[in-house]
Amino acid sequence: MSLKQDIDMVKEELNSEEKFFEKAVMTEKFVKKYKNVMIASVVAVVVLVAANITYEINKQNTMDAANLTLLELQKNPSNETALARLETLSPELHDVWLYSQAIADADVKTLEKLKSSKAMLVSDLSTYEVATAAKDEKALNDYAMKQDAIYKDLAVIQSAVILINSGKTEQAREKLALVPLDSSLSQLAKALMHYGVK
């Protein structure tokens, strides 16, 4: 009986070794068949990771350079070289700088140019400022009708004040009624309706 057990054990070992070698041969065939694909995949992953790291480093360096240029402009606002460099490094930050200077200097020409800025906030605020400076009721209305206008309610109130000053009190009342009750300017609109529009 022990001989039979020994033979069965040897058979089992041979079967397991045979299966191991069979799997090794299959793996070797698989590796040979797809060797180029596997190498290309590894190379592609390495290239993508390297490109992403390079992009992030470049982006950070550009941002740092733009911030340093902005600091130069704060020290000397008339530095045209720094202004041109800022425009190349960060057009949006350049427009924000121009907007801040135009507001400080009441420069309507610059604000007019900034209405087409790619920086949405600068574009929106410039549109509002130009309409306000011109006391243009139609431009204020157009601005207030924009869905995402920042100073929407303020533009409505300013438009109503222009109407009040020109004696169009009924139209002004209709304008003031457009200011929502949950607006921070609703109390001002109510006061204008009560005291300003008779």
C-alpha positions as CSV (number, residue, x, y, z in Angstrom):
1,M,0.0,0.0,0.0
2,S,2.8,2.4,0.7
3,L,4.2,1.7,-2.8
4,K,0.9,2.6,-4.3
5,Q,0.8,5.8,-2.3
6,D,4.3,6.7,-3.4
7,I,3.5,6.1,-7.0
8,D,0.3,8.3,-6.7
9,M,2.3,11.0,-5.0
10,V,5.0,10.9,-7.7
11,K,2.2,11.1,-10.4
12,E,0.7,14.1,-8.7
13,E,4.1,15.8,-8.5
14,L,4.7,15.1,-12.2
15,N,1.2,16.4,-13.1
16,S,1.7,19.6,-11.1
17,E,5.2,20.1,-12.6
18,E,3.7,19.4,-16.1
19,K,1.0,22.0,-15.4
20,F,3.6,24.5,-14.2
21,F,5.7,24.0,-17.3
22,E,2.7,24.2,-19.5
23,K,1.7,27.6,-17.9
24,A,5.3,28.8,-18.2
25,V,5.3,27.9,-21.9
26,M,1.9,29.6,-22.4
27,T,3.2,32.7,-20.6
28,E,6.3,32.8,-22.7
29,K,4.3,32.5,-25.9
30,F,2.0,35.4,-24.7
31,V,5.0,37.6,-23.8
32,K,6.7,36.9,-27.1
33,K,3.4,37.6,-29.0
34,Y,2.5,40.8,-27.2
35,K,6.1,42.0,-26.2
36,N,6.0,45.1,-28.5
37,V,2.5,46.1,-27.3
38,M,3.5,45.8,-23.7
39,I,6.7,47.8,-24.2
40,A,4.7,50.5,-26.2
41,S,2.2,50.7,-23.4
42,V,4.8,51.2,-20.7
43,V,6.6,53.8,-22.9
44,A,3.3,55.6,-23.5
45,V,2.5,55.7,-19.8
46,V,6.0,57.1,-19.0
47,V,5.7,59.7,-21.8
48,L,2.2,60.8,-20.6
49,V,3.4,61.1,-17.0
50,A,6.5,63.1,-18.0
51,A,4.4,65.3,-20.3
52,N,1.9,66.0,-17.5
53,I,4.7,66.8,-15.0
54,T,6.3,69.1,-17.5
55,Y,3.0,70.8,-18.3
56,E,2.3,71.4,-14.6
57,I,5.8,72.8,-13.9
58,N,5.5,75.1,-16.9
59,K,2.0,76.3,-15.8
60,Q,3.3,77.0,-12.3
61,N,6.3,78.9,-13.7
62,T,4.1,81.0,-15.9
63,M,1.8,81.8,-13.0
64,D,4.8,82.7,-10.8
65,A,6.2,85.0,-13.6
66,A,2.8,86.6,-14.1
67,N,2.5,87.3,-10.3
68,L,6.0,88.8,-10.2
69,T,5.1,91.0,-13.2
70,L,1.9,92.1,-11.5
71,L,4.0,93.1,-8.4
72,E,6.2,95.2,-10.7
73,L,3.2,96.9,-12.1
74,Q,1.9,97.7,-8.7
75,K,5.2,99.4,-7.9
76,N,5.3,101.2,-11.2
77,P,1.9,101.3,-13.0
78,S,3.4,103.1,-16.0
79,N,5.8,100.3,-16.8
80,E,4.8,99.4,-20.4
81,T,7.3,96.5,-20.6
82,A,5.8,94.8,-17.6
83,L,2.3,95.4,-18.9
84,A,3.2,93.8,-22.3
85,R,4.9,90.9,-20.5
86,L,1.8,90.4,-18.3
87,E,-0.4,90.3,-21.4
88,T,1.7,87.5,-22.8
89,L,1.9,85.5,-19.6
90,S,-1.7,85.9,-18.5
91,P,-4.2,87.8,-20.7
92,E,-6.9,87.5,-18.1
93,L,-4.8,88.9,-15.3
94,H,-3.7,91.7,-17.8
95,D,-7.4,92.6,-18.3
96,V,-8.0,92.6,-14.6
97,W,-5.1,95.0,-14.1
98,L,-6.3,97.2,-16.9
99,Y,-9.8,97.2,-15.4
100,S,-8.6,98.2,-12.0
101,Q,-6.5,101.0,-13.5
102,A,-9.5,102.2,-15.7
103,I,-11.8,102.3,-12.6
104,A,-9.2,104.2,-10.6
105,D,-8.7,106.7,-13.5
106,A,-12.3,106.8,-14.7
107,D,-11.0,105.8,-18.1
108,V,-14.1,105.0,-20.1
109,K,-12.1,104.3,-23.3
110,T,-10.3,101.4,-21.7
111,L,-13.5,100.2,-20.1
112,E,-15.1,100.2,-23.6
113,K,-12.3,98.0,-24.9
114,L,-12.5,95.6,-21.9
115,K,-16.2,94.9,-22.7
116,S,-14.9,92.2,-25.1
117,S,-12.4,90.7,-22.6
118,K,-12.1,87.0,-22.4
119,A,-12.2,87.3,-18.6
120,M,-16.0,87.1,-18.1
121,L,-15.9,89.0,-14.9
122,V,-14.0,91.9,-16.4
123,S,-16.2,91.9,-19.5
124,D,-19.4,92.0,-17.3
125,L,-18.1,94.7,-15.0
126,S,-16.8,96.8,-17.9
127,T,-20.2,96.7,-19.6
128,Y,-21.9,97.9,-16.5
129,E,-19.4,100.6,-15.8
130,V,-19.6,102.0,-19.4
131,A,-23.4,102.1,-19.3
132,T,-23.3,103.8,-15.9
133,A,-20.7,106.4,-17.0
134,A,-22.7,107.2,-20.1
135,K,-26.0,107.3,-18.0
136,D,-27.4,105.3,-20.9
137,E,-30.8,103.9,-19.9
138,K,-30.9,101.5,-22.9
139,A,-27.5,100.1,-22.2
140,L,-28.4,99.6,-18.5
141,N,-31.6,97.8,-19.5
142,D,-29.6,95.6,-21.9
143,Y,-27.1,94.8,-19.2
144,A,-29.9,94.1,-16.6
145,M,-31.6,91.6,-19.1
146,K,-28.5,89.4,-19.2
147,Q,-29.0,86.2,-17.2
148,D,-25.7,86.2,-15.4
149,A,-25.2,90.0,-14.9
150,I,-23.4,90.7,-11.6
151,Y,-25.0,94.2,-11.0
152,K,-28.4,93.3,-12.5
153,D,-30.5,94.9,-9.8
154,L,-28.3,97.9,-9.5
155,A,-28.6,98.5,-13.2
156,V,-32.4,98.3,-13.0
157,I,-32.4,100.9,-10.2
158,Q,-30.0,103.2,-12.1
159,S,-32.2,102.9,-15.1
160,A,-35.2,103.9,-13.0
161,V,-33.3,106.9,-11.6
162,I,-32.6,108.1,-15.1
163,L,-36.3,107.7,-16.0
164,I,-37.2,109.6,-12.8
165,N,-34.9,112.4,-13.7
166,S,-36.3,112.6,-17.2
167,G,-39.9,112.8,-15.8
168,K,-41.0,109.3,-16.9
169,T,-42.3,108.3,-13.5
170,E,-44.7,105.5,-14.6
171,Q,-41.9,103.8,-16.5
172,A,-39.6,104.2,-13.5
173,R,-42.2,102.6,-11.3
174,E,-42.4,99.6,-13.7
175,K,-38.6,99.3,-13.6
176,L,-38.4,99.4,-9.8
177,A,-41.1,96.7,-9.6
178,L,-38.6,94.4,-11.5
179,V,-36.2,94.3,-8.5
180,P,-36.9,91.0,-6.6
181,L,-38.0,91.1,-3.0
182,D,-35.0,88.9,-2.0
183,S,-32.5,91.3,-3.5
184,S,-30.3,93.3,-1.2
185,L,-31.5,96.4,-3.2
186,S,-35.2,95.8,-2.7
187,Q,-35.4,98.3,0.2
188,L,-33.8,101.0,-2.0
189,A,-36.3,100.2,-4.8
190,K,-39.2,100.5,-2.4
191,A,-37.9,103.8,-1.1
192,L,-37.5,105.1,-4.6
193,M,-41.0,104.0,-5.4
194,H,-42.4,105.7,-2.4
195,Y,-40.3,108.9,-2.3
196,G,-38.8,109.3,-5.7
197,V,-41.7,108.3,-8.0
198,K,-44.9,110.3,-7.4
